[in-house]
Amino acid sequence: MGKSDEILRILRKELLEGLHHPGSKFSSEHKLMIRFNASRPTINKVTEQLVSEKLLKRGPKGAGTFVAESTPFPIGHIAYLGSINSLYHLRILNGIQNAAFQKNYAVSVFSPGSESINHVLDKISLSVFGGIIVSNIGIVPDSFPLPVVYVDNGYDLGGNVRASVTCTNYKGAVDMAEMVLAHGHREILICTTFGELEKSREDRVRGFKDTLEKHGIPNVNRRIFNQLILNLTSVKFMLKKMIKLFPETTAILVDSDIIANKLVQAKMELMPELNLCITGFGNVEFNGGFLRFPSVEQHPEELGMQSVNELLNMINDPDYISPGKIEIETELANMEKMIYVR
C-alpha cells in the first residue's frame, strides 16, 4: 500500500465515522502534510479523491475545503453469497444489512445453486463490489480477487481464509449436553445432517459426543445419526429407526433447529405419548413462536454485523489480517421447555 493510499484510508475512515463535523472546515493541506509527513502533491491527490467521493467539498476560491454536509449513499457495494432459505439465515442477513447501511454500504444478495456458484463469483469479481460475505458454499477459490469473510461456517484461519465469524459452536453443544444430563437423561441420541461444507455443525456434534463420553454414556458413536433429510416423511422414518435401535431413549440432541422442529412434529404424530426431550441449535421461531423447544441461541444478527466489520477492515486496508476466528458467545434458550426424566 502506497503512502497516499494509507492516508486516504485513514481520512476516509475518520469522515465516515463522523470524527469531523459536517460543514466544518477540514484540515488545511499544510496541516495534513505535517500530520502525515507527506508532500503537497500526495496530500492534494488524497484531498481530490475525497472530494470526488463527496466526503469533502471545495469552498469558494481561497476558502479551503469543508466536510460534506451528508455522507453519500452508497459509498461502496458488498455482496452476500449463501443461503436465505431459513429464518436463521435471514437474521444473519438482517445483521449484515444493518451494519452495512450504518457504514453507508449497499448489500446485494445472491443465493445460487451449487452448480452456479463459480459463475456468480466470476460475475461479482468483475462488478462494483468491494468484497463478499459467504455462508455455507465452501471455500472460495484462491483466484478470487476480492476480500472474503466467511460467516457461520466455523473455518479456522489459514490459507486463503483470512476472516471467519461464527459462534462458539462447540461450547454451545457442550452446554446443551450438560443441561440434558443434569435433567437426569442417560439414554441420549445425537441427530445431525451436516455435510462437508458445514464445519460449524461438525463442531456441534463433536461437542455433544465429547460430553456424553465424558459422562460415561456407552456406545456414543452408535448413538449418532447422520443422514439426508428431505421432508417430514424422511424425519419420521429416521425417528422410527432411532427409537427401534434405542427404545429407552429419553432425549435427542440435534445440531439444527430446522431438523429439531421436524423431529418434534414427527414425534407428536407418531408417538405423542413418548416423554422425549428434543433439543435444537439456533433458537429459530416456528409456527409464530408457539412451537418452542430447548435450543442454543447463536445471535445471528451479531454474526452478520461482525462479518461486515471484518470485511470493511479488509476493503479499507488490503494488508489487514484478522486477529483470529471471531466467535460470538452462545447461550442456552427456552430452558423452561427442558424435560426431566420421569
N, C-alpha and C positions, 0 to 999 in steps of 0.2 A: 504494500500500500504506500503510495507516494505521500509527500508532506501535505499537498493541497487536499488530497482525499481524506487524510486524517483530520485536518482542520474542518473540512466540510462536514464530516461525520459528527464531530463534537458540537459544532454550532447548530447543525440541523436538529440534533437531539435536544439541545437546550431550547430551541424555538418551539419544537413540537410539544415539549413538556411544560411550556408556559413559563420558563425561567426569565423571559424578557417580556415585559408588559406590552400588550398590543397597543400600537400607536406611539410608543415611546421611541426616542431616538436611539438608534443602535450604535454600538461602539465604533469609533472612527477607525479608518484604515491604519492610522498611526498607532492607536492603542492595540489593535489586533496584531500589528507587526511586532510590537514589544511583547505582548502576551504569548505569542506562538513562536517568537524568534524566527520570523519569516520575512521574505522580501515583499515589496509592494506589489509586483506582478502576481505573486502567489495569492496574496490577500484579495487583490482585485478579482482574480479568477474565481475565488471562493464566493465573494460577495455577488458577483454576476450570476453565479449558479443559484444562489439562494433567492435572488430577485426573480430568476426565471421560474423557480418553483413556487413563487408567490408567497414566500415566507418573509421576505423583506420587500420594501418598495422605496424607490428613489424619491426624495423630496425635490422641491424646486432647486434650480441650479445653485449650488453652494450651500444648500441647507443640510446636506448629509443624507443618510439612509435611515429609514424607520422600520420598526417592526410592523408587519402587516396586521390590520385590524382583526382579521379572522383567518384561520388556517384553511387552506383549500382542501376540498374532499373530492376524490381520494388523492392522497399523495403517492399511493402505490397500491399494487394488487397482490394478493396472495391466494393460493388455491388450497382447498381441502379435497383430498382424494381418498375415498374409502366408503364404508358402509353408512347408510342413512335409513336402514330398514327397521330400526328399533327405537323406542323412546330413549334408551340409554345413549345411543349414538347421536340422537337429536339433541340431547342435553350437552354432549361434548361440543357439538356444532354451535349450540347457543353460546357456550363459553367462548368459543373461537370468535364468533361474530361480535360479541360484546367487547372483547379485548381489542380486536382489530379496529372496530369503529372508534373506540376511545383513542386509538393512535392514528386515526384518520386513514386507515387502510380499508379497502374493499375486499370482500371474500367471494370467490366463486367456488361452487360445489360440483364435484364430479364423482359419480358413483357407477363406474362401468363394470361390466362383467370381467371375469379374469382373462378372457381371451382378448379384451380390448385395452388392457392396462398400458402396455407398451406404446400403443398407438396414441393414447391420451397423453402419456408422458412426453412423447415427441411433440405433440401439439402445444403443450404447456411450455416446453423449453424454448419454443420459437415465438412465444407470445409476450404479453406485457408483464407477466408475473415475476415477482422478485424471489419467490420461494414457495415451497409447498409443505403442508402438513398431511401426513398419510396415516391410515389406520387399517391394519389387517389386510394388507395387499402384499406382504413380504418385503424384502429389502430392495430398494430402488437400485438399478444398475449403477456401477461406478461411473459410467459415461455421462450420467445425467448432470447437466452443468449448474443447476441451481441449488441453493441451500435446502436441506430436507430435515424436518423434525418428525420423529415417529411418536405418535400418541396412542396410549392404551395397548401398546404391544409388549412392553417389558424388555426390549432389547438392551443388552449391555453395550456400552460404548466401545468402539474399536472398528478398524477397517474404515468403511465409508459411513458408519453410523456415528454421527457427530453430536446428535442430540436426541434424547429419548425421555418422554414424560409418561409416567404410568402411576399406579398406586402401589401400596405395599401389599401386593397380591399374596405373597407367601404368608406374611404376618396375619392378614385378614383371614386366610384359611385356617391358620393355627388357632386364632382366637375363636372362630366359629366351632371348630372341632373340640376345643377345650370346653366351650359352653355346653355343647351337646353331651359330652362326657359328664360334666358337672350336674346335668339333669338326670343322671342315672342310666343313660343309654350305654349299652355294651355291644349290642347286635347292630352294627352300623355298616352301611354300604356307601360307596362313593360313585357318583354318576357324573359323566362328562361327555362332551362331544368334540373336544379340542383336536385341531389338526396341526400340521407342521408350521402354519403361519402364525399360530397363536401362542407365543411363548408365555404370555401372562397367565393363560389358563393352565398351562403346564405347571407353572409355579404354584397355582392354587391346589392342583391335585397333589403335588409334592408336599405342600403344607398339610393337607388332610392326612396323607399317607404317613408322614413322619410322626404326626401327633398320635394317630391310632397305634402305631408301632411302639411309640414311647410308653403308652399306657397298657401295653401288653395285649392288644386286640390281635387274635390269631389270624393267620392266612390273609393278611391285608391285601396282597396282590390279587388274590382271587375275588376280593370284595370290590374291585374297581371295574366299573362297566363303562366302556367307551365304544360307542357305535353310532352310526349315522342316524340322525333323526329327521324324518321328512315331514311328519304331521302327527296329529294326536293318535292315529292308528299305530304309528311306529312306537310312540311312547307307551301305549297300552301293552303292546307286545313286549317291550323291554321290561316294564314293571312286572308283568306276569312272570317273566323269566327270572327276574331278580328275586321275587318272593318265593318262587318254586325252588330255587337253589338255596336260598337262605330264609326259610319260613318263619324264623324267630325275629326277623328284622323289626326294629322299632324306630330307626332313624336313617335317613338318606342325606348325605352331604352332596350338594350339587354345586358345580362351579359356574353356573349361569342362571339368572332369574328366568330367562326365557324357557329353559328346559325345566326348571323347578315349577314354573307355572303350569306347564303341560303335565308334569307328574302329579301335581295337586289335582288337576282336573281328572286325570286318568284314575287316580286313587278314589275320588269321590264317585265316579261312575262304576268302577269295578269292585271295590271293596270298601264301601263307606263305613263299615263297622270297624275297620282296622285302625288302631291307635298308632298312627305312623307320623313321625315328625319329619318334614321335608324342609330343608333349608336352601336358600339361594345365595347368589352373589351379584350385587349391583343395585339392590334396593329400587327396582323399577316398579311403578304402579301398574296394576292390571284391573280391568273392569271398573275404571273410575276410582280406584283406590279401595274398593270393597274387598278385593282378594289380596290379603297380605300374609306374609309368612316370614319367619326369621331370615335375615339377609345381612349382607355386608355392604355398607354404604361406601362407594368409591369416589364420591364427589366429582362426577364427570364434568360439570361446568368448570371447576377449578383445573382439571386436566386440560381442558380446551384453552383456558386463559393462559396457563403457564406455557403451553406449546406455542402460543402466539409470541409471548415474551422471548422465548428462546429463538424463534425464527427471526424476529426483528433484530435481535442481537447479532445473528449471523448475517442478515442482509446489510446492516449498517456497518459491520466490521467483518470483512472476509477472513480475518485471522482469528476471529473469536473461536474459542474452544470451550465447550460446556464443561463445567467442573465435575460432572458425573451424571449418571442416570438420575433424573429427578423423580422422586416417589412421593405422591400425596398420601398422607396418613389415612388409612381406612378406620372404620368404626362399626361396631355391630348395631343393627337396627331391628326394630319390631320384636324385641326380646319378650314382650308380653305374649307373643304367639308361640313361644317355645313350649313344647310339651314335655312334661315329666313322665318318666316310666311309671306305669301303674303298679 
